Amino acid sequence: MDTSKEPETEIPAVNSKDEEEEEGKDAAPEVQLCCLRLCCSLASPVSRAQMKEKEPQVKSVYAFFPTMFKSKDGTQPILKLIKHRFSAVEIEMVCFVPLFLKEKLQEDTCGQIRSSKNKTERKHGPSCFGFPLSIFFIVINEFCERFSYYGMRAVLVLYFKFFLHWDDNLSTAIYHSFVALCYLTPILGAIIADSWLGKFMTIVSLSIVYTIGQAVMAVSSINDLTDYNRDGIPDNIPLHIGLSMIGLILIAFGTGGIKPCVSAFGGDQFEEEQEKQRSKFFSLFYLSVNAGSLLSTIITPVLRGEECGIHTKQKCYPLAFGVPAALMAVSLIVFILGSKMYKKAHPQGNIMLQVSKCIGFAVKNRFQHRSKQFPTREHWLDWASEKYDKRLITQIKMVLKVLFLYIPLPMFWALFDQQGSRWTLQATTMDGNFGAIQIQPDQMQTVNPILIVIMVPVVDTVVYPLIKKCHINFTPLRKITVGMFLASLAFVAAALVQVQIDKTLPDFPKEGQSQIKVINLGTDVAKVDFGSGVENVSVESLMATNYMTFDTTSLTRMNIAYGNQTLNQPLNFPGKERHTLLLKNTGGIQTELLLDGLTSKSEDGKNQIRFINNLASTINITMGGTHLGDVKNFSATNYTSFIRGVKEIVVFADNSLTCKNQSISFGYGSAYTIVIQECNNNTLALKYVEDIQPNTVHMAWQLPQYFIMTCGEVVFSVTGLAFSYSQAPSNMKSVLQAGWLLTVAIGNIIVLIVAGASKLSEQWAEYVLFAALLMAVCIIFSIMAYFYTYVDPVETEVQLDEDEKKKMENEKSICENGTGPISQCEL
């Protein structure tokens, strides 16, 4: 509290006896009520700040005589001050009642006063099951908002990669920049709500910003918006990027700004005697948060997996972003509908600003008195004692002690939040076939909230009691340390999975290299000689080789032989590309060199399919309802994307002959060349050549890393918040909440720094790097925790109250002896 700016109160002048009687008639009931409340405060553990806040009617009297109201024998100065407005009976009743009567007065009188105040100052709104009806609007609002946020976030990194065509590193960087901004803006929202607009108007205003941001994101993902040539690819990518960035910034300010306001606003709807209902509300509120996030991470990836569009069918990102935008609009409307039922508190100032000012003044004052001629003080915050009272300084010291322990914590969030980026990108290279259910890569994020619902009660009711029975002192700081250790193990598990995935990935040519696959469509064995230093290749009829890697500069000519027939042909490759060489010995040696155009494995799970016509005439091919057009003899189509499963292949020949056949069952991320061998009597003969093998590592192998990470989250996050709240004064919990959210933001920034600076080419190596960093931080934190001394904030504040009482008694003694300040002695 800034005691230097305490408002001055004018002492009432002593009136004449007639004036006293006339004024006393009007004022006595009001002042008597004030004095009765003061007596109640003497018998209850209420701090000066709380009394002044809750009882503004006695503020001026209390500000002048704090010591008198704390002392049993210090009532005479009060009598001198107020005797001109009170009768003797009133004075005797209020100022000279013994302590046990004051306690009785608290029970009998104060309850009546409080009840009377509730009835006169505020009418109870409608209730449902004992709860204010208004809180149900707030719970529905929170469910819709969390659905909107987590639904949009679930598909965000894939939107960057497959719609905006960013690489993995840029997609990850922008994703974590967005998450970091979402956890920085709550501080701004709390300041606006507490110091300017109030919680209700802050929620409404920023929800409008939030809704606009979600709508902009939905518009930015419309493929047909700039697809002028209707080829399925946006022609003005910078426009889509600009809209996306505007939308994400608006969303970050919206969701971050309302984050600290909604739950606190819900708690404001209850009366003081509704503590039980308030506790149940927060449980219901937390349930709505988890329900919204769980459902959204299941539904929006399914919506993204659908195909939609006006001119061409593409992944339906507009629907995946549009549904969260609609839910945010519903959230805003529902919240406004309950407006008349809400209890709206006026802004009362933000404690974070007060803490910041106190710290700033201490630093400034210490810097100004850095000379050795000034005596040192026990703590650097004590340099704020000239302007701020001891209570506030002590409370800030307690908070800073906890915030110091927060320093290593961002590293945990750096790993935890990669579930939505790196781990989702890892799932795109895996097999999501769970039998009757096909899991999308971004749906794997649902494992975390599902496991949270399961693990929290298991850990609380089974794991912790077992540890206690083993006589292990599992303190909160030890739990946090274990949580960090488990998160590190989760990334080790992710690295092991990545090693297995890398074994299935194709080896594409690097700079200065070329790859060639030979497909023999002839009736005899073909032999190909690519020059000196290169082994000759023999290919059986209707067979193919794997891709062979060559130094581009050494590939200048090739010699092809079919029995006695030979052909010498020059070669000229650009490098860093894959090629397919078609050979045939019908009517002489025929060759066709195809540029494959595949430079990476499909990461959206689709299969790349192309056809080669080995018939004598031109044919028309349709597969799975997709028309591939006419294909001439001894030529091929381009690769076309198809989702997994069995497809029907229909071939129309020039003689009006139609042939059909069912394809093999395609998996995830494969590439095939299908040779049309024969089309007779409705029989279609096909030859499959695998260019890229499908994803063979199953997504179920990600479950262990999700399980370990979730266990780490349970013992880290839940324990961390509980520990922080137990170590700080009640009026400083918002400061700790801001500090906790700040660790999440910094953690996401760490991802940007580490991923950008490491320059590791292998993804498994990056996972190991993050695991090693967190392990090192875990060791540092365990050392910090070893030297930490637990405190009891309640006991500290009681001690502060006793110190203040002693100080007041000393001041009163000095005053009575005539040696105190003139202003107080004269009173």
N, C-alpha and C positions, 0 to 999 in steps of 0.2 A: 504493500500500500504506500502510495506517495504521500507521506505525512506532511511534506512541505507545502502541499497544496490543499490542506484541510480547510474547508470553508469556514469563515468566521461567522459567529452567531452573536447577535446583539443581546445584551442582558436586559431583561425587562426592567423598566423603571418602577420604583415603589410608588404606588398611587395613594391617594387619600382614602380614608376609611369608606366614604360613600362610593367612591369609584371602585374600591375593592369589592364591596358587596354587589354592586351592579354588574361588574365584569365577572364575578365569581358565579353568578346565576347562570350565565351563558356558557362559561368555560368549564365549570366544575365537572360535569358528566364526561366530557371528552378527555380532560386531563386525568380524571380518576381512572378512566379506562387505560390510559397510558401508564399510569403508576401501577395498576394491577398487573399489567403485562411485564413491567419491570420486576415486580416481585416474583412473577413466574420464572423470569429469566435467571433470578438468583438461585433458584432451586433446580435448574436444569443446565446441563453442559452446553451452553450456547456461547459461541465466541462473540467478541465485540463486533466483528465484521458481519456476522450473521444477524445479530440483533439489529444493527443499524440498517441492514438491508430489508429485513422482514418487518421492522417496526419503525417506519419513517416518522410516525407521529411523535416519537420521543427522541428523535435524532438530535435536535438542538440541545435539549437538556442533558442527554447522555454525553454529547461531545464536550460539554463544559465540566461535567462532574463524573468522569469515569471511575476515579478512585473512590468516590463517595458511595456509588452504587455497589461496589465490591466489598465495602467494609461494614461490619455490624455496628460499629460505634461512630460512624461518620455521617449520620443523618442530620445533625444539627445545621450544617451549612445548607442543606437542601431545604430545611424548614425555613431558614432565613430568606431563601430565594423565592419560595413559592407560597409563603404564608398569606400574601396579599390576595391569593386567588383560591385558597382552600379553607374549608372549615376545620375546626380542631378535630372533629370526629374523623374527617377524611385523612388528615395528617397522621393521627394516631393509628388509623387502620393500615395505612400504606407504609409509613416510615418506621414504625416501631414494633411491627409484628415479629415474634420470634421465628427462628428458622423452621421449626416444625409446623408452625401455622402457615408459613410461606409454602411449604410442601403441600399442605392441605389445600391452600389457596390455588396452587397449581392444578391439583386434581379436580377440584370442584368448580373453580371460577374460570380458569383459562380454557377449559374444554368448552364452557358455555360461550366464552368470548369468541373462540375459534369457530364454533358452530354457528354463532350469530353472524360472524364475518362471512362465512361461506354462503349463508342464506341471503345476506344483503348485498354482498359485492359480486357474487357470481352464481348464476343458476346452473345447476347440473344439466348437461345435455342429455339426450336420449341414450339409454344403455342397452346392452345385449349380453346376457349371461354374466352380468356383473361388470362388464367392460364398457367404457365409453364407446358409443357407436362410431365415433370418429376414427378410432384406431384401425378399424377394418378397412377404411379407405386407404390408410397409410400402408397397411400390410399388402393390399392388392397393388398399390402403387409400387412398392418395393419389388414384388414378384415380377411385374411387367418390366421394370427398369433393369433388373438383373438378367432377365431373359433377353432383353434388347442388347445389353452390353456383351454378355458372354456369347450370345448367338453370333453377333457381328465379329467378335474377336476369334471365334473358333475357326472361321473360314478365311481370316484376314491374310495369313501368310501364304496360303495357296492362291488367293486372289493376286497377291503381289507377283507370285512366281509364274502362274499360268495365264493370267489375264494381262497384266502389265509387262510380262516377260522379263522380270528381273531375275538375276541369279540368286543362289542360295544365300550368299553373304549379304547382299543388299536387302533382300527380303527380310532376313533376320535382323539387320541393323534398324530398318524402319519400324519393324514390329516392336522391338524393344524400346525404341525411342518413343513410340506412342504409349506403351505401357508406363514408361517412366514419367511421361507428362501427366498421365492419369493419376499418378500417386504423388505428384508435386502440387497439383491444383487444389487438393483438399484444404491445405493451409489457407489459400486465398478464399475459398468458400467459407471457412470458419470465421475468418476476419470480417468478411462482408456481412455474414449473418449476425454476429455478435456486436458489431460496431455500427452497422448502417441500416440494412434492410430488415433484419429479423429473419428467423428461420423460414417462416411461411413464404414471404416474398422472394427470398433467396432460392428456395426450392422451385417456385413457379417460374421465376425469371430464367434460371439456368436450365430448367427442364425444357423450356422453349428453345433455347440455344441447342440443347442436346437433340431434340427432335429434328430441328433443321439440319444438324450435322448428319444424323442417320439418313434423312431423306437425300441429302447431297451424295452420300456414299452409294445409295441405291441407284441414283441417276448416273453416277460415274461408272457404274459397272454394266451399263446397257451397251451391248456390243454394236447394235444397229445405230447408235447415236452418231458414229463417225464412219461406219462401214459403207462408204460411198460406192465402191465397186462390188459390194455384196460377195466378197470372197471369204467371209467369216473372220477376218482380221481387222480390228479397228485401224483406220487410216490416219487418225490424229491422236496418237498415244499421249503426247504432252498435255492435251486437253483432259484426258481421263486422269492422268497423274495429278494435274492441278486441282481438279474437282475432288479427287481422293484425299489430297493433303488438307484442303479446306475442310472437308467433312471430318477427318480425323482430329484436327485441331479443335473444332467445335465440340465434338464428342468428348474429347479429353477435358475441356473446360466444364462441360455439362456434368459428366459422371463424377469427375473429381470434386467439383464445387458442391454438389448436393450430398456427397458421401458422408461428411461429418454432420449433416443437418437432419437427415430423415429420421434416424434412430433417436436422436436427442429430441426432435420435435414430437415423436411418438411418446417418449417418456414424459413430456410436458403435459400430456392430456390427462394424466392421473392426479388425483388429490394426494395429500401427504399420507392419509390413512389407507390408501390403496396400494401399499407396498407389495402385497402378494400378487395383485392383478398386474402391477407393473412388471414384476419378475416374469410372470407368464407371458406377458406381451413380448418381452425381449426374446424368449424362447420361440414364440410364434414368428417373430420377425426374422430370427436366424433361420428358421425352417423355410420361410418364403424365399430367402436369399439362395439357399441350397437347392430348393425345388426349381427356381427360375434358371439357375445356372446349369443344373443337370438336364432339364428338358431341352433347353436351347442348344446345348452341345450335342444332343441326340438328333434334334429335328433339323437344324440349319444345315448340317452337312448332307443330310438326305435331300433337302431342297436344292443345295448346290449341285448334287449329283444328277438332278433332272436336266433335261435339255429343253431349251426354249429360245425363242427369237422370232423376228418377223421375216427376215430374208434367209438366214441360215440358223441352224440349230447348234447352240453352244451350251456349255455348262451354265446353269441358271443362277449366276451370281446376283442379278437383279432381284430374284425372288429370295435368295439367301440373305440379302441385305434389306430387302423391302419388308419382310415380315418383322424383323427387329425394329425397323422404323415405325411400323404400324403399332407394335406393342408399346413403344415409347410414347406415341401419341395417345394411346389408351391410358397409359400410366398418368400422363399429364391431365387428361380429362377427368379421370377418377379422382385424382387428388384435388382438383378444383371443385368437384361436386360436393366434397365434404367441407367446403370452406366455412359455412355458417356454423358447423358443429365444433370447429377447432378452438382450443384455448391457445391464443396467440400472445406470447410474451414479448414485451418490447426489448429492443437491444439494450444490453447492460454492460457493454464493454468486453473486450476479449483479453483473457488472462495472458495469452501468448504475447500480446503487445506490451503488457505490463512487465512480463518477465524479460522481454527483449530490451525494454527501456532500462530496467534495473541493471542488467548485464552490461549494456552499453555505457551507462553512467559509471559503473565500477571500473571498466576498462579505461574510460576517459580520465577518471579521477586518479587512477593508479599511474597513468602515463604522465599526468601533470605533476605528480608528486614522486617521480622516479628518483629524485636526488637522495643521496644517502643521509641528508640531514633530517629526513622524515622517517620516523620509526616504522618498522615493518609491521604488518598485521598478520594474524593467524591464517587467514584465507584471503585470496585476492578479491573475493566478493565483498569482504568486509569494507572495502573502499567505497561501497555504496551506502554505508550507514549514515552519512551526512544527509541523505535525502530520503532513504527508504527505511522502514522500520525493521527491527530484528526478526520479526516473524516471517516476513516475506523473504528476507535474505536467507534465513535458515531453510525455508521451503525450497528455494531455488537451489541451494546446495544439495539437498536431497535428490532433487530432480536431475541435476547435472551428474551426480554420482551414478544414477541409472543410465543416463544418456551416454556416459563414458563406456559402459558395457555394450552399448549399441554399435560401437565402432566396427567390430568384426562381423556383425550380423548381415550386412548387405551381400556378403559373398554367398550366403545360403540362398537368398532370393535370386542371385545371378544364375544359380543352377536350377532352382525350382521353376522359374518362369520360362525356361527353355522347353518345358513340356509343350507349350503352344507354338514353338518355332522349330528348333532342331529336331526334337523328337517327332513332331508331325511330319517334317520333311523326311525323316528316316522311315516313317511308316509308308511313304509313297513308293518305296523300293521293296516293299514286303507284300506277302500274299494275305489278302483280307478275307479269304473264303472260310467262313465258319459253318459250313454245311448249308442249312436253310437260310442263314443270315449272311449277307455280304457287308462287311464293315468298311466304311470309307476311312481314309487315313486320318482325317480330322475328327472322326468319331472316337478315336482311341483316347482322346482327352476326357471322355466321360468316365473312364476308369477311376480317375482321381476323386471326383465327388462321390461316386458310388462307394469306393473304399473308405472315404472319410466317414460316411454315415455308419459303416460297419465297424471301423476301427476305433472311433472315439469311445463308444460304450465298452468295447472289449478291453481297451487299454485301461480305462478308468475302473472297471469292475473286476478284471482278471489280472492284467499284467502288473499294475501298481500294487494291489494287495499281495500278490505273490512275492514281489520284490521286498515289500515290507516284512513279510513273514521270514524272509531270509536275513533279516536284520541288516539290510543295506540302507544306508542313509542316502536315499535318492532325492537330493535337493533340487529345487527348480533349475539352478544353474547347471547342475549335472545333466538334467534332462535336456536342456538346450544344447549342451555339448554333444550328447548322444544323437540328437536330431541332426546336427551338422555332420556328424560322422556317417549317419545313415544316408544322407543326401549325397555324400561323397561316394559311398558304395554304390548308390543307384547309378551314378555316372560311369563307374567301372563296369557295371552290368551293361549299360548302354554301349560302351566301347567294345565289349565282347560280342554283342549282337552285331555291331557295325562291322567287325572283322569278318563275321560269317556272311554278311551281306556283300561285302567287297569281293569275296570269292566268287560270287555269282554275277558280278557286274562285267560287262564286256570291256575289252581292252581296245580303246579307240586309238587311231594313229596320232602321234604327236607331231610337233613341228619338224618338217623335213622327212616325214614318213608317209607312206601310202599303204593301203590294205587292199587285197584283191581276193575275191572268191570266184572259183571257176565252177560253172554248172554245165555239164555235158548233156545236151539234148539229142545227141546223135545216137547211132545204132552200134558204134564200135567204141573201143577204148581210145581216149584222147590223151596225148602226151604234150605237155607244154614246157618249153625251155625259156626262162626269163633272162638268160644271159650267164656270163661267167661268174663263178662264185655263188650261184644260186642253184639249189637242188632242183632237178626236173620233177614235174608233177604228172602223175598218171591218174586219170579220172575215168571210172567205169561208166558205161552207158546209163543215162538217167540218174546219175549220182552227182554229188557236189562236194567240194572241199570246204574246209573251214576258212576263215579269213586269214590270209598270209600277210605278214608285215614286211615291207621292203624299204630300203633307203631310196628316196625318190630319185636321186641323181643317178643311181645304178640301173634304173628301169628305162632303158632307151629302145630296146627291141625285144620281141618275143617270137619264138618259133613253135608252130603248132603242127602236130603230126597225127593223122588218122591212117594207120597202116602205112601204105606207100604214098599217101597224099600228104604234102607238107605245105605250109604257108608261113612266110616270114613277114612280120608286120611291125612297123615302128610304134613306139609308145611315148606319150607325153602326159605326165600326171602333174596336177597343180600342187599336190601334197596336202597332208592333214585331212584326207578324205578316204571314204570307203568306195570301192568299185566292185561290180559284178561282171565277170566275163562269160558271155553265153557262147557256146560252141555247138556246131551242128555239121554233119557231113552229108547232107542231102543235096545232090547236084553240085558237089564240090564242097570245100570247107567254107562255112559261113561263121562269122564272128560278130558279136555285138557287145560293146563295152558300155555298161550302164553306170551312171553316177548315182549311188544310193541316196545320198543326202541326209543320212542319219549320223549325227555327231554325238549323240548321247542317248542313254536309255530313257524311254518314256517314263516320266515321274508322276503322271496323272493316272497311272494304272491302265491306260488304254493300250491296245495291241495295234501295231503297225503291220498292215497286210498289203501285199502287192501281188499281181497276177502276171504270168508269162504265157503267151499263146503259142503252144507247140503244135497247133493244128495247121492244116494247109490253107485255110481261109480265114477271113476276118470274122471275129465273133463279138458279141455284146455281152457284158458281164454285169450281173446284179448280185450283191451280197448283203443279206440282212436288211433288205429294203433300200440299200444305198446303190444308186445307179453309177457304175464306173465307166460307162461309155464303150465305144468301139475300140477293139484292140486288134491290130494287124498281126499277120503271121510273123513269128520270130521277133516279137517286141513285147514290151512290158508296160504295165500301168505304174503310176506313182504310188507311193505308200499312202494308205488311207487308214484313219484311226477307227477302231471298233472296240466296244466294251467287251468284257469277258463273256464267255458262254458259247453255245453252239449257234451257228448261223446257217441259214439256207443259201446255197449258191445256185444261181440260175444262169445258164449260158444259152444265148440265142445265136444259132449259126446262120450263114447266108441262105441255106436251103430251107429256111423256116423251121429247122429242127430245134426243139427245146430240150435241154438236159438239165436235170436238177440233182443235187446231192447235198447232204448235210456235212458241214465242216466238222473238224475236230473241236473239242471244247477248249477254247482259248482261256488262258489264265490272266495274269496281270503283268503288263509291261513287256510283253514279248514282241518279236518281229518275225514274220514269216513271208517267204516267197512261195506262192502256190502255182504250180505248173499245170496248165490244162492239157492233159495227155490225150483224151479220147472223149468223143461225144457221139454215141450211136445208140439208137433205140431207147432213148430217154436215160441212157446210162452215161454218167459223167465220171471219168477217171481223173483223179487228182494226185499230184505228187507234192509233198510238203518239204520245204527246205527251211530249216530253222536258222534265221539270221541273228537273232538275239534271244537267249533263253528267257522264259518267264520268271517272275519273282518266285523263288522257291523257299525263302526264309519266311515262316509264317508270322503274322502279327502277334500271335499268342506269345512269342518270345519276348515281346515288350512288357508283358504283364509283370515279370519279376522286378524290372526297374521301376515301374509305376507303383508296385506294392511297397518296395523299399523306400521310395521317395515319399509316399503317403504316410508311412510309419514315421519317417523323419519329420514330416509336417505336423503330425499329431503331437509329438513330444516337443517340438520346437515352437510352433506358432501359438498353440493354446497355452502352453506353459509360459512362453515369453510374455504374453499379454497379462496373464494372471500375476506373474512375478513383478512386472512393472507397476501394476496397479497396487500391489501390496507394499511397495517400497516408496510410494510417493504420497504426498498429502492429497486429500480429497479434492481440493480446488485446483490441483495441478494435473489432473488426469488427462485433460485435453491437450496439454503440452506433450505428455508422453505419447498420446495417440498420434499427434502430428509427427513426433520423432520416429515412431514405429512405421508410419506410412512413408516417411522419408527414407528409411532403410530399404524399402521395396523399390523406390525410385532409383536410388543409388545402385542397387543390385542390377537393375536393367541397364544402367549406364556402364557398369563394369563389363557386361556382355559385349557391348559395342567396343570398348577399349581392348579387351583381351582378344576377341575374335578378329579385330582389325590389326592388332599388333603381332599376333602369333604367326601369321602367314603360313600356317600348316596346310599342306595339300591333302592330307588324309583326315577324314572326319573322325575316325577313331582316336587319332592322336590329340585332336582338340578336346574330345571327351576326357581323355586321360589328363590333359593339362588342367581342365577345370576341376577334376576330382583332386588332383594334387594341390591346387591352390586352396581349395576348401579344407583339405586335410591340414595344411599348414596353418590356416586361420583357426581351425578347430583347436589345434595345440596352443596357439596364442591365447584364445579365449579361455581355455581350461586353466591356464596360468593366471589370467586376470580373475577368473572366478574363485580360484584358490585363495587369493588375498582379499576377496570382497567380504565385508562384514554386513550381515543382514541387520536392518533397522526396523523399528516399529513406529510408523508415522504418527499413530494415535498417541503413543507414549511420549513422543517428542513434542507434539502439540500441547499435551497436558503439562509437560515441563515448561514450555513457553508460557502457558497461562499462569503457572505458579511464579515464574520469574517476573511476569508483568504485575502480578498481585503484590509481590514483595517490593517492586519498584514503586508502585502506587502508594503502598503503606509508608515507604521511606519519604516520598514526596509529601505525604500528608503530615508526617511527623515534623519535617522541616518547616512546613507551613505553620503548624500550630506553635512551633517554637519561635516564630517570627523571623526566620532566616531564609525563607523561600522567596520566590519571585513575587513582586508587589501585586501583580494582577491576581494571583491565586490567593495570596494572604488576605487581600482586601475582601475577596469573596467570602 
